[in-house]
Amino acid sequence: MTDRIVVFGAGAIGSLYAAKLAARNAVTVVARRDHVEAILRDGLRVAGHESFVARVDAVSTLGAIGPHTLVLLTTKVNANAEAARTLAPLVQPDTVILCVQNGLDAEAIVRDVIGSRCTVLRAITQFGAIFAEPGGVDFKVAGYTLIEDGPESRAIADLLSASGLDGRVAGRIDVDVWRKLIFNCVINPITSIVGSEVGGIADPKLDPVKRLVIDECLRVAAADGVTFDIDFVDTIAKVFGPSQNTASMRQDLLRQRPTEIDHMNGAVVALGRRFGIECPVNAALVSIIKALEARGDVSSGRTPPSRR
């Protein structure tokens, strides 16, 4: 299906995917200069759940996209419009851009810019990783990759599975996006505020605020045509309680980088307003995280050793 893979925006997850895909494919990562230099010098190093060194091409600026290329877009959603503007003049009709990202409507931002130039699909990852240092990532959680159904989706899923990334085609990607969004709206801001690893979200003392966040999310999801029959508080505790990973939002705060709060809880608030549903708890979390961003707060935990 593809002759080459480009991972655009290779932070923690992008680097992990690039490293695993490199065992069977020609991979180019597009990343920050210090990350690129370390990869070219020492390889892309993975430690933790698996430990290995992958040899990939690495550039800080993408000059061209060849035929039959799969582009994994793994930037923060905040950067999607800029990334799409960079990719738009380079893509070919057979290019597929796979948005492996959090939040609502990440792919819509890209489609608005790309138009009909190539196929744009959404994906959700259940893998977890931390950017340890330039050239190195800490592989924390193995999972699977859900891909929006489309003409190339089965081939992409098979390609990912062959590299240990367990690709699956989703029957309704909107349901899966909302499920992960609700997880993220609870885990990311709350663990960032209290200064815990992801597993800290299972603390029953946090249940009342978790329930408030979830109830608002569920009301907006239902208005958007997506309903669930699971207890999210119980599910979050069972699934994420054992995790020693650090939520991406907390990683961003610790590195004094903008978070994706506007595309998580902020997206729920904005969509709720369109439906006439107020979400004061999610709005309060947005305000708190933005205040921490503005203050450059790093008091909630150890600062990671280098930038994402």
N, C-alpha and C positions, 0 to 999 in steps of 0.2 A: 504494500500500500504506500510505503514511503521509502525514499532513498536516503533521507537525512532528517534528523530531528534538531530543532533549535529550541533551547529553553531560554525564554526571554524574561529576564528579571530573576536571576538565580540567587535567591536568598536561601533560607533553610530548606523549605520544601522543594524548590526548584533545583537546588544542588543535589538533594537526595535523589530525586527522580532522574536527573542527568547522570549521576554516578551509576545508578542501577541500570539505566537504559544503555549505557556505554558498553556493557558487556556484549551486546548483540547488535549495536547500531552505531553509525557515525553520528556523534553528538557535538553540537556547538552550544556553549553557554554564553549568554550576554549578561554581564554583571558589572559591578563596581570595579574600578581599576585595581584596587589592592587585592580583591578576590581573584581577578583575572591573572594578575602577576604571580600570585601564589600557586594557582592551578597550573599555569604554564611551567613554573619552576619545579614544583614538587608533586603535581597531580592533584586530583580532587579526593581528599581524604575523608573517609566515613568511619566513625567510631560509635560504640554503643551496642545497639541490638545486633548489628553486623559490623565487622571491621574489615575494611579493604581500601585500596587506592585505585581510583579510576583515571584513565587517561582520556581526556576530552579536549577538544579545541575550545579556546576561550577568547572572547573579544569584549571590549567595552562599548564598541559601536558596530552595529550590524550593517554591512555594506550591500549585501545582496541575499536573496532567497532563491535557491535553485528549484528546479521542477520536483514535484512529488515530495514536498517538505511538510512535515508536521511541526507546527509551532506550539509549544506548551507555554502559555502565558501565565507566569507565576508571580507577577508583580503584586504589590498591594493594590486593592481595587481603586484606591485614591489616584493611582498612576495610570489607570486604564486608558483614559482619553489620550494622554500624551503618548503612551505605548502604541495605541492604535494609529495615531498620526505618523509615528515612525514607521510602522509596518505597512501602512496603506500603499505607498508607492513601490514597495518591494515585493508584495505578495503576487502570486500567479493564480490563474483560475483553479489549478488543482491543489493549491495550498489549503491546509486545514489549520485553523487557529483553535486550540482547545484551551479554554479559560479554566484553569485549575485554581479556583479562588473561593473566598468566603463571600458572604453577604448576598443581598438581593440584587438581581439585574446586572451582575458584573458583565455578562455577555452582551446585554443590550447596549451598554456603553460602547463596547467594541463594534458591534454591528452598526451603530449609528454613524461611526466614522468609516468603517470598511465598506459598508453598502453591499453591493453585489460582486465585489472584486473576488471574493473567495468565501468558503464555508467557515462559519464561526459556530462552535459548539461549547456548551457548558459542561464542566466536570466538577466533582466534589471528591476531595481526598480524605481518607480516614487515617492517613499516616501522620506521624508526629516527629518533628525534628527541631533542633536548636542550632542556630548559627554559632559555632564555637569560636572561630577565628578565620581570617582570610585563608581560603583553601581547605577549610575543615568544617564538617558538620557533625553534630551528635545525633545519631539515629535513635529516637526514644521509643516510638510506637509503630509497629507494623499494622497495616490495615488493608484497605481495598480502595479502588478508584471507580466511582460511578460516572458514567458518560451519558450525556443526552443522546437520545435515539436519533440517528440520522444515517444517510447513505454510507458513510465511512466508519460508523461507530463500532460495528462488530470487528472490523479489521484493526481499529485502534485498540479496542479492548484486548484482542488477542496479542497484539504487539506488547502492550503493557504487562499482560499476564506472563508472557515468555520471559520477561525481565524481573519477575517477582513482585510486580505492582498490582496484581489481581484486578484486571480490568473487567468491569461489568457494565452492560448496557441497561440504563434505567428506563422502565416503562413510563414513569411520570417523573421527570427530573424536577418539576415544580414542588412535588411532595418532598423529595429528598433535599432540595434546597431549603425549604421551610424547616424541615426537621433539624438540619445542621444549623440553620440560623437561630432556632430557639436554643439549641445547645450553646451556641456562641454568645447569644444575648445574656445568658446566665453565667457561663463560665468565664468568659473573657473579662468583662468589667468587674465582676465580684472578686475574682481571685487577684485582679490587678489592684483593687482597692484595699483588700485585706492583706496582700503581700504573701500569697501562698502559691504552692505548686497547684497544678490542675486538680490533683487528688483532694486538695483542701475543700473543694466545692461540696464534698459529701458530708461535711460537718452539719449535723441536724440543727445546730443553732442558727444556721443560715436558711433553713427551710421556709420561714415566713416570707423573707424577701424574694427567695427563688420563686415561690408560688405566685407572688404579685407580678413578677416579671413574666412568668409563663402565661398567666391568665390573660394578660394584655396581648401577648403575642398570639395566643390561640384565638382571641376574638378577631384580630386583624387577619390572621390566616384564613379563618372561616369566611370572612367577607371576601377574601381573595380566591375562594373556591377550594381551599385545602383544609381538611379536617383530620383529626387524629383520635385514636381510641386507646392511647397509652398514658400512663402516669409519668409525666416528664420528671418530676422530682425524684421519684423512685428510680427511673431509668438512668438519670444522670448520676445518681449515687452509685448504682451498680456498675455502670459502664466506665465512669471516669474516676471513681473513688481510688482505684489502685494506681492511677497514673502519677508518675514522677516528672512528667513533662511540664514545661512552663508555657502558659498560654501566649499566643502571638502578641496579644495586646500588651501584656506585661513585659514581654521582650522589647517591644517598641518603646514603652515608657522608660524602661531601664536604660535604653540607648538614646533617650531623648529624641525619638523620632515620632512623626505623626502616626496616630493609630487609625484603625478602620472603624472607629465607633460610629461615624456617620452612615456607614454601609451595613451596620449591624443594628444596634438599638435605635440609632437615628433613622434608619430606613423603616423600621416598624412604626416609629412615631409619625413619619411623613406619610406613609401609606395609610395609617390609621386616620389621619386628618382627612385624606381624600374620601374615606368611607364614613366620616363623621364619628370616629371612635377616638376618644382621648386616651393617651397612654402616659399618664404622669410619672409612673415609676421608671419606665424606660427613658423618658425625657430627663428625669433626675440623674440617672446613670450617665447619660450623655454629658450633662453639665459637669458632673464630678470628674469624668475622664478628661474632658476638655480643660478643666481647671488644673488637673495634674500635668497635662501636656504643657500648658502655659507656664507652669511653675518649674518645669523641668525636673519633676520629682523623681528621685531615685532612692527614697528612704524605705521603700517597701521590700527591699531585698538586695542581694548582692548584684552589683553591676556585672553583666557578662563581659568576657575578656576582650571583645572587639565588636565592631559594628556589624550590622546585618548586611 
